[in-house]
C-alpha cells in the first residue's frame, strides 16, 4: 500500500512538471520531455494521455519537427503559474477590480488566486500593495458590459461591420453603421475607434453608450488608419471630445508652445492666437471638473465659448475664494 501511494504521488508530481513545460509557448518533442523529466518516451505518451483525460487539451504534431504543446479546449483547465507570473496576475487583478464594468469578475478571480498563494508570495504582493500608491481618477468611470467589450474585440479581429444604437448624454439613440478597428482604454473609459460609413470618416465612440445590433454586417477590407496608425494618439488628441458633455473654448494668456508642453493631449487641443496668447479647446463630463482643469492652468484665461453652467460655477468659485481670503 505504501509503495502504491508513493507511486501515485510521484506520478502526480511528474504530471505537474509536464504540465508546466507544456504551458510554455513552444513545441516539445517526446525526446525533450523524456530528458527533462528523466522518464522514457513511452511514459511521456502515457502521461500526455492522462493530462488529456483530466481535460487538458494537449496537441500533438507528427514529423521531424513535431511535438507537444498545450492547446485551447472547450473549457478552461487549471493553470500553473510560476512565482513571478502569480504575483503579476494578482497585481493586475487588484488594479482591474477598480475598473468600472469588470469589478465583480476581477474580485472573484482575485479571491480564488489569493486563497492559494504560498506565504512567500503573499508577502511580496502585500509589500507591493503597502508601498504603492495609485492616484484615483477625478471622476468615476462608466459601467461597461464585459460581453460588449468581448463582442467588439471579436468584430475588430474578424473585420466585420457593426450596426449599433449610440446613446447621447440625454439617452437619445442614433443608429450607426461602422467598420470597427480598435478598442482603446483611456483612464477609466473604453472607446471604440471605427470608420463611420454614413459620415465617411473615422469616429470614436464611448463603449458604455454602444448597444450592438445582431446580426453583424459583412466583412470589410481594413482602411488606412488615422494619425499614421497610432490609434492611441488619435484618441488622446481629441477624438473623444465629442463624448464630453460640457465643452469650452478658452483664451489663455500664454504662447501655444508653452501651454502645449504643460498639457497632455488628452486635455484638449491648443491653437495659437498670436505670440502671447493661445486658444484651448477642452471639455469634461462635469462642469466642476472643467472648472478645476482651468484653474490648474495657472494662467489668466477668458472663456470665449462655453456652457452657461460653466460661467455660473466659475463665478461661484471666485466668490468662494474671495470669502476664504477675507480677513
C-alpha positions as CSV (number, residue, x, y, z in Angstrom):
1,X,0.0,0.0,0.0
2,X,2.9,2.4,0.9
3,X,4.6,1.7,-2.4
4,X,1.3,2.3,-4.3
5,X,0.7,5.6,-2.5
6,X,4.2,6.7,-3.2
7,X,3.8,5.8,-6.9
8,X,0.7,7.9,-7.1
9,X,2.4,10.9,-5.5
10,X,5.4,10.5,-7.8
11,X,3.1,10.3,-10.9
12,X,1.1,13.4,-9.8
13,X,4.3,15.4,-9.3
14,X,5.6,14.3,-12.7
15,X,2.3,15.3,-14.3
16,X,2.6,18.8,-12.8
17,X,6.1,19.2,-14.1
18,X,4.9,18.0,-17.5
19,X,2.1,20.5,-17.5
20,X,4.4,23.3,-16.5
21,X,6.6,22.5,-19.6
22,X,3.7,22.3,-21.9
23,X,2.3,25.7,-20.9
24,X,5.4,27.4,-22.3
25,X,4.9,29.0,-25.8
26,X,6.8,26.3,-27.8
27,X,6.6,22.7,-29.0
28,X,8.3,19.9,-27.1
29,X,9.4,16.7,-28.7
30,X,8.8,13.5,-26.9
31,X,12.6,13.0,-26.5
32,X,13.0,16.5,-25.0
33,X,10.2,15.9,-22.5
34,X,11.6,12.5,-21.6
35,X,15.1,14.0,-21.0
36,X,13.7,16.9,-18.9
37,X,11.5,14.5,-16.8
38,X,14.0,11.7,-16.7
39,X,11.4,9.2,-18.0
40,X,11.0,7.0,-21.1
41,X,9.3,8.3,-24.3
42,X,6.6,5.7,-23.6
43,X,5.9,7.2,-20.2
44,X,5.7,10.6,-21.8
45,X,3.0,9.4,-24.1
46,X,1.2,7.8,-21.2
47,X,1.4,11.0,-19.1
48,X,0.1,13.1,-22.1
49,X,-3.0,10.8,-22.3
50,X,-3.5,11.3,-18.5
51,X,-3.5,15.0,-18.9
52,X,-6.0,14.8,-21.8
53,X,-8.3,12.7,-19.6
54,X,-8.1,15.4,-17.0
55,X,-9.3,18.0,-19.5
56,X,-6.0,19.5,-20.7
57,X,-6.0,19.8,-24.5
58,X,-2.5,18.6,-25.4
59,X,-2.0,19.0,-29.1
60,X,0.5,16.7,-30.9
61,X,2.1,17.1,-34.4
62,X,4.0,14.5,-36.2
63,X,7.2,14.7,-38.2
64,X,10.8,15.5,-37.6
65,X,9.8,19.0,-36.2
66,X,6.7,17.8,-34.5
67,X,6.0,17.8,-30.8
68,X,3.5,18.5,-28.0
69,X,2.0,21.7,-26.7
70,X,-0.9,22.8,-24.6
71,X,-3.8,23.9,-26.9
72,X,-7.1,25.6,-26.5
73,X,-10.0,23.5,-25.3
74,X,-13.7,23.8,-24.8
75,X,-13.3,24.6,-21.1
76,X,-10.5,26.4,-19.1
77,X,-8.5,23.8,-17.2
78,X,-6.4,24.7,-14.1
79,X,-3.3,26.6,-14.9
80,X,0.2,26.5,-13.3
81,X,1.9,29.8,-12.7
82,X,5.5,30.4,-11.5
83,X,6.1,32.9,-8.7
84,X,6.6,36.0,-10.9
85,X,3.6,35.2,-13.0
86,X,1.3,34.7,-10.0
87,X,2.4,38.0,-8.4
88,X,1.9,39.8,-11.7
89,X,-1.6,38.3,-12.1
90,X,-2.6,39.3,-8.6
91,X,-1.4,42.9,-9.1
92,X,-3.3,43.1,-12.4
93,X,-6.5,41.7,-10.9
94,X,-6.3,44.2,-7.9
95,X,-6.0,47.1,-10.4
96,X,-8.8,45.7,-12.6
97,X,-11.0,45.4,-9.5
98,X,-11.3,49.2,-9.6
99,X,-12.2,49.4,-13.2
100,X,-15.8,50.1,-13.9
101,X,-17.6,47.3,-15.7
102,X,-15.3,44.4,-14.6
103,X,-15.0,44.8,-10.8
104,X,-17.1,41.8,-9.9
105,X,-15.3,39.3,-12.2
106,X,-11.9,40.6,-11.2
107,X,-12.7,40.3,-7.5
108,X,-14.0,36.7,-7.9
109,X,-10.8,35.7,-9.7
110,X,-8.6,37.6,-7.2
111,X,-10.3,35.8,-4.3
112,X,-9.6,32.4,-5.8
113,X,-6.0,33.2,-6.6
114,X,-5.1,34.8,-3.3
115,X,-6.6,31.9,-1.4
116,X,-4.0,29.5,-2.7
117,X,-1.0,31.8,-2.8
118,X,2.0,30.5,-0.8
119,X,3.1,32.7,2.2
120,X,6.2,33.8,0.4
121,X,4.1,35.2,-2.5
122,X,1.6,36.8,-0.1
123,X,4.4,38.8,1.4
124,X,5.6,40.0,-2.0
125,X,2.1,41.0,-3.0
126,X,1.5,42.7,0.4
127,X,4.7,44.7,0.2
128,X,3.8,46.0,-3.3
129,X,0.3,46.9,-2.1
130,X,1.6,48.7,1.0
131,X,4.2,50.7,-0.8
132,X,2.4,51.6,-4.0
133,X,0.0,54.5,-4.4
134,X,-2.5,54.7,-7.2
135,X,-3.9,58.1,-8.0
136,X,-7.7,57.9,-8.3
137,X,-9.5,59.2,-11.3
138,X,-11.2,62.6,-10.8
139,X,-14.4,61.0,-12.0
140,X,-16.0,57.6,-11.6
141,X,-15.8,55.5,-14.7
142,X,-19.0,54.5,-16.5
143,X,-20.2,50.9,-16.4
144,X,-19.1,48.8,-19.4
145,X,-20.6,45.5,-20.2
146,X,-17.8,42.9,-20.5
147,X,-19.8,41.0,-23.1
148,X,-20.0,44.1,-25.3
149,X,-16.2,44.6,-24.9
150,X,-15.6,40.9,-26.0
151,X,-18.0,41.2,-28.9
152,X,-16.5,44.5,-30.2
153,X,-13.0,43.0,-29.9
154,X,-14.1,40.0,-31.9
155,X,-15.5,42.2,-34.7
156,X,-12.3,44.2,-34.8
157,X,-10.4,40.9,-35.2
158,X,-12.7,39.4,-37.8
159,X,-13.2,42.7,-39.7
160,X,-17.0,42.6,-39.6
161,X,-19.2,45.6,-39.9
162,X,-21.3,46.6,-36.9
163,X,-24.7,48.3,-36.5
164,X,-25.4,49.7,-33.1
165,X,-27.5,52.3,-31.3
166,X,-25.4,55.0,-29.8
167,X,-26.8,56.8,-26.8
168,X,-26.2,60.5,-26.3
169,X,-25.9,62.2,-22.8
170,X,-29.7,62.6,-22.6
171,X,-30.3,59.0,-23.6
172,X,-31.4,59.7,-27.2
173,X,-30.3,56.8,-29.5
174,X,-29.0,57.1,-33.1
175,X,-28.3,54.2,-35.4
176,X,-24.7,53.9,-36.6
177,X,-23.0,51.6,-39.1
178,X,-19.3,51.3,-38.8
179,X,-16.2,49.3,-39.6
180,X,-14.7,48.6,-36.1
181,X,-10.9,48.9,-35.8
182,X,-9.6,49.0,-32.3
183,X,-10.7,49.3,-28.6
184,X,-8.8,51.9,-26.6
185,X,-8.7,52.0,-22.8
186,X,-8.2,55.6,-21.7
187,X,-8.2,56.1,-17.9
188,X,-11.5,54.6,-16.7
189,X,-13.2,54.7,-20.0
190,X,-13.3,52.4,-23.1
191,X,-13.5,53.8,-26.6
192,X,-14.2,52.1,-30.0
193,X,-12.3,53.6,-32.9
194,X,-14.2,52.9,-36.1
195,X,-14.8,54.2,-39.6
196,X,-18.4,55.6,-39.8
197,X,-19.8,54.5,-43.1
198,X,-22.7,57.1,-43.1
199,X,-20.3,60.0,-42.3
200,X,-17.4,58.7,-44.4
201,X,-14.9,59.4,-41.7
202,X,-13.2,58.0,-38.6
203,X,-15.1,58.4,-35.3
204,X,-14.5,57.5,-31.7
205,X,-17.4,56.1,-29.6
206,X,-17.7,55.5,-25.9
207,X,-18.3,51.8,-25.4
208,X,-20.6,52.3,-22.4
209,X,-23.0,54.1,-24.8
210,X,-22.8,51.4,-27.5
211,X,-25.8,49.0,-27.9
212,X,-24.8,46.4,-30.6
213,X,-27.4,45.1,-33.0
214,X,-27.4,41.5,-34.2
215,X,-26.6,40.1,-36.7
216,X,-23.5,41.9,-37.7
217,X,-22.7,43.1,-41.2
218,X,-20.4,41.8,-43.9
219,X,-16.7,41.7,-43.7
220,X,-14.6,44.6,-44.9
221,X,-11.1,45.5,-46.1
222,X,-9.2,47.5,-43.5
223,X,-8.7,51.2,-44.3
224,X,-5.7,53.3,-43.7
225,X,-5.7,54.3,-40.0
226,X,-5.7,57.9,-38.7
227,X,-2.7,59.5,-37.2
228,X,-0.2,57.3,-39.1
229,X,-1.7,54.2,-37.5
230,X,-1.2,55.5,-33.9
231,X,-4.8,54.8,-32.6
232,X,-4.0,55.8,-29.0
233,X,-2.6,59.2,-30.2
234,X,-5.7,59.7,-32.3
235,X,-8.0,59.2,-29.3
236,X,-5.8,61.3,-26.9
237,X,-5.6,64.2,-29.4
238,X,-9.2,64.9,-29.0
239,X,-11.1,62.3,-31.0
240,X,-13.1,61.7,-27.8
241,X,-14.0,65.3,-27.4
242,X,-17.4,64.5,-28.9
243,X,-18.1,62.4,-25.9
244,X,-17.6,65.4,-23.5
245,X,-20.9,66.6,-22.0
246,X,-19.5,70.2,-21.5
247,X,-17.1,71.8,-24.0
248,X,-15.4,75.1,-23.8
249,X,-13.0,77.3,-25.9
250,X,-10.7,79.2,-23.6
251,X,-8.3,82.0,-24.4
252,X,-5.1,81.6,-22.3
253,X,-2.5,84.3,-21.8
254,X,0.4,82.2,-22.7
255,X,2.0,81.2,-26.0
256,X,0.6,78.0,-27.6
257,X,4.0,76.2,-27.5
258,X,4.3,76.8,-23.7
259,X,0.8,75.6,-22.9
260,X,1.1,72.5,-25.2
261,X,4.3,71.4,-23.2
262,X,2.4,71.6,-19.9
263,X,-0.7,69.7,-21.0
264,X,-1.2,66.1,-22.2
265,X,-3.1,65.7,-25.5
266,X,-6.0,64.2,-23.5
267,X,-6.8,67.6,-22.0
268,X,-7.7,69.2,-25.3
269,X,-6.4,70.9,-28.4
270,X,-4.1,74.0,-28.2
271,X,-4.2,76.5,-31.1
272,X,-2.1,79.7,-31.4
273,X,-3.7,83.1,-31.5
274,X,-0.6,85.3,-31.5
275,X,2.8,85.3,-29.9
276,X,1.4,85.8,-26.4
277,X,-2.0,84.0,-26.4
278,X,-3.5,80.7,-27.4
279,X,-6.9,79.0,-27.6
280,X,-7.6,75.9,-25.7
281,X,-10.5,73.7,-26.8
282,X,-11.3,71.4,-23.9
283,X,-14.1,69.8,-22.0
284,X,-15.3,67.4,-19.4
285,X,-18.4,65.4,-18.3
286,X,-18.9,67.7,-15.3
287,X,-18.8,71.5,-15.0
288,X,-17.0,71.1,-11.7
289,X,-14.2,69.1,-13.3
290,X,-13.9,71.5,-16.2
291,X,-13.6,74.5,-13.8
292,X,-10.8,72.6,-11.9
293,X,-8.9,71.9,-15.1
294,X,-9.0,75.6,-16.0
295,X,-7.8,76.7,-12.5
296,X,-4.8,74.3,-12.8
297,X,-3.6,76.2,-15.9
298,X,-2.1,78.7,-13.5
299,X,-2.5,81.4,-16.1
300,X,-5.0,84.2,-16.9
301,X,-7.8,82.9,-19.1
302,X,-11.1,84.0,-20.7
303,X,-13.9,81.7,-21.6
304,X,-14.6,82.5,-25.2
305,X,-17.3,79.9,-25.7
306,X,-18.8,77.5,-23.2
307,X,-22.0,76.4,-21.4
308,X,-23.8,78.9,-19.1
309,X,-23.3,76.4,-16.3
310,X,-19.5,76.9,-16.5
311,X,-19.8,80.7,-16.2
312,X,-22.1,80.3,-13.2
313,X,-19.8,77.9,-11.5
314,X,-16.7,80.0,-12.1
315,X,-18.4,83.0,-10.5
316,X,-19.4,80.8,-7.6
317,X,-15.8,79.7,-7.1
318,X,-14.5,83.2,-7.4
319,X,-16.9,84.4,-4.6
320,X,-15.9,81.4,-2.5
321,X,-12.2,82.2,-2.9
322,X,-12.8,85.8,-2.0
323,X,-14.6,84.8,1.2
324,X,-11.7,82.4,2.0
325,X,-9.1,85.2,1.8
326,X,-11.1,88.0,3.5
327,X,-10.0,88.9,7.0
